[in-house]
Amino acid sequence: MREIDELINVEDPAWPLLVQELSGTGVPVEVLPVDAAAARACLGQLQVSARSNLGGIVLHCGGLLVDGGWLRIYGSPGDAGPGGPGGPGGLPGLAEVNAMPASLDPAWRPEAGLVVAHDVLGGVFALNGSDPLRHGRPGEPGEVVYFAPDSLGWEALGAGHSAWLSWILAGGLQEFYEGLRWDGRHDEGAALNGRQGLSFFPPLWSAEARRDLSATSRRPVPMAELLGLARESCLRLDGTDPGFLGAA
């Protein structure tokens, strides 16, 4: 394993360029404060260098809240107080979401893939592991895939982490979520904390929701509960296990 200083002290680190990209985007993005010790521990476990956008986010920020928190991209959150990132109602960190070991474990790997973001619908963005086919996922190793709560399946997005992030900052989410927006969604999303998502009834994958999304009832639930319901629905409806969707 590479030492943490080797991962951090690199030529051409990604973060300065990413800051420029964040400051130039027309997409609303909030950059959360970081916990430096948690960031170093997470980077060491991932064995990802600060030369990558993933490494830069883990090392320098507590996460990115995109479009008012509609999308939560995970980093290493700071203040663990009741109202702070990382606290009971705050955004969890990448380490927590991926159930990383409490202390450095050279044998640990996110074999199916690394969960890098959730949306308020219970959608999951993950980086494929080394053998996606073995885990029932589309796409190539290192490609970003999306678990869609309206289809209960994984979709390959045709991009790695850096290209995926650039696509988001260029406004790609607008078209991506077409058909999954409704009047008042911003107010409903703003009422959620960093560990909640929206539960729909009838569920997003139902014919009723597809026909008229605005007519569904929606309520805040813990993200873990929302992900668990999605996994149960997959198993009940067609016997397919989507695998790990995130621990928080």
C-alpha positions in Angstrom: 0.0 0.0 0.0 1.2 3.5 -0.7 1.8 5.8 2.3 -0.6 8.7 2.8 2.0 11.4 2.0 2.6 9.7 -1.3 -1.1 9.9 -2.1 -1.4 13.6 -1.0 1.9 15.2 -2.2 1.5 14.8 -5.9 2.3 16.9 -9.0 -0.8 18.3 -10.7 -3.4 17.8 -7.9 -6.9 17.8 -9.1 -8.5 20.1 -6.5 -7.3 23.5 -7.8 -8.8 22.8 -11.3 -11.9 21.4 -9.7 -12.4 24.5 -7.7 -12.2 26.5 -10.9 -14.8 24.3 -12.4 -17.0 24.6 -9.4 -16.8 28.4 -9.4 -17.6 28.6 -13.1 -20.6 26.3 -13.2 -24.2 27.6 -13.4 -25.4 24.6 -11.4 -26.0 25.3 -7.7 -23.3 23.5 -5.7 -22.5 23.8 -2.0 -19.1 22.7 -0.9 -19.2 21.3 2.7 -16.3 21.7 5.2 -13.8 18.8 5.5 -12.4 16.8 8.5 -8.7 16.6 7.6 -8.0 13.5 9.8 -11.0 11.6 8.3 -10.0 12.7 4.8 -6.5 11.3 5.2 -7.8 8.0 6.6 -10.3 7.6 3.8 -7.7 8.4 1.1 -5.3 5.9 2.6 -8.0 3.2 2.6 -9.0 3.9 -0.9 -5.4 4.2 -2.2 -6.5 7.0 -4.5 -4.2 9.9 -5.0 -5.0 13.6 -4.9 -4.3 13.7 -8.6 -7.8 12.4 -9.3 -11.1 14.3 -8.8 -12.2 11.5 -6.4 -9.1 12.0 -4.3 -9.4 15.7 -4.4 -13.0 15.6 -3.2 -12.2 13.1 -0.4 -9.2 15.2 0.7 -10.5 18.7 0.5 -14.3 18.8 1.1 -17.0 17.2 3.2 -19.1 16.6 0.1 -20.9 18.5 -2.6 -24.6 19.3 -2.4 -25.8 19.7 -6.0 -29.0 21.5 -7.0 -30.1 22.3 -3.4 -29.2 18.8 -2.2 -31.0 16.9 -4.9 -27.7 15.1 -5.5 -25.2 14.4 -2.6 -21.7 13.6 -3.7 -19.8 12.2 -0.7 -16.5 13.5 0.7 -15.1 13.6 4.2 -17.4 15.8 6.3 -16.3 17.8 9.2 -18.3 18.9 12.3 -20.1 15.9 13.7 -22.4 18.0 15.9 -26.1 17.6 15.7 -26.5 20.2 12.9 -23.2 19.8 11.2 -22.1 17.6 8.2 -21.3 14.2 9.5 -23.7 14.6 12.5 -27.0 12.8 13.1 -28.8 14.9 10.5 -25.8 15.9 8.4 -24.3 14.4 5.3 -22.4 11.1 5.9 -18.9 10.6 4.5 -17.7 8.4 1.7 -16.1 6.1 4.3 -19.4 5.6 6.2 -21.5 5.2 3.1 -19.2 2.5 1.9 -18.8 0.8 5.3 -15.1 1.2 5.3 -13.2 -0.4 8.2 -12.6 1.8 11.2 -8.8 1.4 10.9 -6.7 0.8 7.8 -7.2 -2.6 6.3 -5.0 -3.5 3.3 -7.4 -6.4 2.5 -10.5 -4.3 2.2 -11.9 -3.5 -1.3 -15.3 -2.2 -2.5 -15.5 -5.3 -4.7 -18.9 -4.5 -6.4 -18.2 -0.8 -6.6 -17.7 2.3 -4.6 -20.8 4.4 -3.9 -20.0 8.0 -4.6 -23.4 9.7 -4.5 -27.1 9.4 -3.8 -30.0 11.5 -5.0 -33.1 12.3 -3.0 -35.1 9.6 -4.9 -32.9 6.8 -3.6 -30.8 6.7 -6.8 -27.3 5.5 -6.4 -24.2 6.5 -8.4 -21.3 4.0 -8.0 -17.9 3.4 -9.5 -17.6 -0.1 -10.9 -15.2 -2.5 -9.3 -12.7 -4.7 -11.2 -15.3 -7.2 -12.3 -18.8 -5.6 -12.9 -20.2 -8.7 -14.7 -19.6 -10.9 -11.7 -21.7 -8.5 -9.6 -24.5 -8.2 -12.1 -23.6 -4.6 -13.2 -23.2 -3.1 -16.6 -20.3 -1.1 -17.9 -16.5 -1.4 -17.6 -14.3 -1.4 -14.5 -14.0 2.2 -13.2 -17.1 3.4 -15.0 -19.9 5.2 -13.2 -23.1 3.3 -13.1 -26.5 4.4 -11.7 -29.1 2.4 -9.8 -32.4 3.9 -11.0 -35.3 3.7 -8.4 -37.9 4.1 -11.2 -36.6 1.0 -13.1 -35.0 -0.9 -10.2 -31.9 -1.6 -12.3 -28.3 -0.5 -12.9 -27.5 1.7 -15.9 -24.0 2.3 -17.3 -23.3 6.0 -17.8 -20.4 5.7 -20.2 -18.0 7.9 -18.2 -15.4 7.6 -15.4 -15.6 9.7 -12.2 -14.0 12.9 -13.6 -16.0 13.0 -16.8 -19.2 12.2 -14.8 -18.5 15.2 -12.5 -17.8 17.5 -15.4 -21.1 16.4 -17.0 -23.0 17.2 -13.7 -21.4 20.7 -13.5 -22.3 21.3 -17.2 -25.9 20.8 -16.4 -26.3 17.2 -17.4 -28.7 16.4 -14.5 -31.5 18.5 -16.1 -32.0 16.0 -18.9 -31.0 13.0 -16.8 -33.9 13.5 -14.4 -36.4 14.5 -17.1 -39.8 12.9 -16.1 -38.7 12.7 -12.4 -39.3 16.4 -11.5 -42.5 17.9 -10.1 -43.8 21.2 -8.9 -42.6 21.9 -5.3 -39.7 19.4 -5.5 -37.2 22.1 -4.3 -39.2 22.8 -1.2 -39.6 19.1 -0.4 -35.9 18.5 -1.0 -34.9 21.5 1.2 -36.9 20.0 4.1 -34.7 16.8 4.1 -31.6 16.4 6.1 -28.4 14.8 4.7 -29.4 11.3 5.7 -33.0 11.4 4.3 -34.6 10.7 0.9 -38.1 10.8 -0.4 -40.4 7.7 -0.3 -43.1 7.7 -3.0 -46.5 6.0 -2.9 -47.2 4.5 -5.3 -43.5 3.8 -5.8 -41.5 5.4 -8.6 -41.3 2.1 -10.5 -45.1 1.7 -10.6 -47.4 2.4 -13.6 -49.3 4.9 -11.5 -46.2 7.0 -10.7 -45.0 6.8 -14.3 -48.4 8.1 -15.4 -48.6 11.0 -13.0 -45.6 11.6 -10.7 -47.2 14.7 -9.1 -50.2 12.7 -7.9 -48.0 10.5 -5.7 -47.7 11.0 -2.0 -44.2 11.6 -0.7 -42.6 11.6 2.7 -39.1 11.9 4.2 -37.5 8.6 5.3 -33.9 7.6 6.3 -31.9 7.0 3.2 -30.9 3.6 4.5 -34.6 2.7 4.7 -35.2 3.9 1.2 -32.3 1.9 -0.2 -33.4 -1.2 1.7 -36.9 -0.9 0.3 -35.5 -0.7 -3.2 -33.4 -3.8 -2.7 -36.4 -5.7 -1.3 -38.5 -4.6 -4.3 -35.9 -6.0 -6.7 -35.8 -9.3 -4.9 -39.6 -9.6 -4.7 -40.4 -8.5 -8.2 -37.9 -10.4 -10.3 -35.5 -12.2 -7.9 -32.6 -9.9 -8.8 -30.3 -8.6 -6.1 -28.9 -5.2 -7.0 -26.2 -5.6 -4.4 -24.7 -3.0 -2.2 -26.4 0.4 -2.5 -24.8 2.2 0.4 -24.7 2.0 4.1 -26.2 5.3 4.9 
